[in-house]
Amino acid sequence: MKHKVYITGSNSTKFGEHYSKSASSLATQALLGSINNAEIKKESIQAAYFGSLVSGSNSQTSIGSTCIRECGLDIPITRIEAGNASGAAAFQQAYFGILSGQYECVAVVGVEKLSDYVKGGTIEKILGATIDYHWEFEMGATLTSLYAILTKAHMKEYNTTLEQLAAVPVKNHKNGVKNPLAQFRREISLDRFLKAKRIADPIGRFDPATHCDGASSIILSSSQFLAENPDITTKVPIIGLGHASDTVSLHHRDTLTSLKATRKAADQAFKMANIKAKDINVAEVHDSYPIGEILAIEDIGFFPKGEGGKATEDGLTSLGSEISINPSGGLKARGDPFGATGLAQIIEIVEQMKGEAGERQIADSNYGLTQNVSGTGALTYVSIFTREEVKK
């Protein structure tokens, strides 16, 4: 398969609380860092795509223009909003911008400054736009309570236990210790998760990923651009992409124990890449809640339906296992600045493919996958990457 679009540079800020920085300054830091990582002149960037759910709307509508001006560039910009999956959506649009022949080198930036919205339930209202606002949010449901429904459904149908659910964040916090850019770099015990106060039964207070500030950026280049710039060392091929949607509201779905959009997006990506789920060595999936990771590893095809919880509890998704899930710490430990999350997932896989993930490095990683979700699964983006030397 001839690879036409490559990742040639990447960078991310530390995720956490950046009270003294603006969203545009975080975006600028990430973008300049990715240009430097790509070892190209910033004038080589022909266009930029910005992914954001919050930053870039309301009072921050000019964030893309501000970032580009601060970087000293004069290029067209496009802002993409796809809920919690805005970063992955921007990435795929940038890919198609190169594939169309319009551009040879583009930048993707994902950013949020969520610490500006912590008061008065503002973030919950923003997240209400990623679910059915009128029939779910305005009737009292929140993203957390809806994921509690998904969790209970899985527990009922497949006998998934609280211990199996808690094994997801326990594993991801353990991985996050090894990630210098993660928001939480400390382990947390299974017992502490199980004894935590239930905030939307069976979801406990330590289960959800936390909202935070941060920005990530990726440089995409065409094969022609690489031929014209032979000194570029990072060349991670994008070999599979998938994008699918489902009903926004849970009450319109055929099942609550599977995310149709994830299944369809993964099928598209595997077909494009000409590989199967068993070929993937490492994956970053959307673990905003423990059931999110369990549904992902089942719907993508890493484990049979209903066996994701047991597989996690048995250590089959830990670092160095047959399929290592969320080596970065996932949304739970790395943090979840919505627009930057999908790109941070991709950056982790890029580092794995380059053999530069440090203590998190998975040996002999040939193929890596990311899955970024909006809301309770109304949108899913799946992307597949490989090492440059791997041929299929």
Stockholm file with secondary structure:
# STOCKHOLM 1.0

chainA/1-392         MKHKVYITGSNSTKFGEHYSKSASSLATQALLGSINNAEIKKESIQAAYFGSLVSGSNSQTSIGSTCIRECGLDIPITRIEAGNASGAAAFQQAYFGILSGQYECVAVVGVEKLSDYVKGGTIEKILGATIDYHWEFEMGATLTSLYAILTKAHMKEYNTTLEQLAAVPVKNHKNGVKNPLAQFRREISLDRFLKAKRIADPIGRFDPATHCDGASSIILSSSQFLAENPDITTKVPIIGLGHASDTVSLHHRDTLTSLKATRKAADQAFKMANIKAKDINVAEVHDSYPIGEILAIEDIGFFPKGEGGKATEDGLTSLGSEISINPSGGLKARGDPFGATGLAQIIEIVEQMKGEAGERQIADSNYGLTQNVSGTGALTYVSIFTREEVKK
#=GR chainA/1-392 SS CCCCEEEEEEEECCCBCCTTSCHHHHHHHHHHHHHHHHTCCGGGCCEEEEECSSTTSGGGTTHHHHHHHHTTCCCCEEEECCGGGHHHHHHHHHHHHHHTTSCSEEEEEEEEEGGGGCGGGHHHHHHHTTSCIIIIITTTCCHHHHHHHHHHHHHHHHCCCHHHHHHHHHHHHHHHTTCTTCSCCSCCCHHHHHHSCEEETTEETTSSCCCCEEEEEEEEEEHHHHHHCTTCCCCEEEEEEEEEECCSSGGGCSCSSSCHHHHHHHHHHHHHHTCCGGGCCEEECCCSSHHHHHHHHHHTTSSCTTCHHHHHHTTTTSTTSSSEECTTCHHHHHCCCHHHHHHHHHHHHHHHHHTCCGGGCCTTCCEEEEEEEETTTTEEEEEEEECTTCCC
#=GC SS_cons         CCCCEEEEEEEECCCBCCTTSCHHHHHHHHHHHHHHHHTCCGGGCCEEEEECSSTTSGGGTTHHHHHHHHTTCCCCEEEECCGGGHHHHHHHHHHHHHHTTSCSEEEEEEEEEGGGGCGGGHHHHHHHTTSCIIIIITTTCCHHHHHHHHHHHHHHHHCCCHHHHHHHHHHHHHHHTTCTTCSCCSCCCHHHHHHSCEEETTEETTSSCCCCEEEEEEEEEEHHHHHHCTTCCCCEEEEEEEEEECCSSGGGCSCSSSCHHHHHHHHHHHHHHTCCGGGCCEEECCCSSHHHHHHHHHHTTSSCTTCHHHHHHTTTTSTTSSSEECTTCHHHHHCCCHHHHHHHHHHHHHHHHHTCCGGGCCTTCCEEEEEEEETTTTEEEEEEEECTTCCC
//
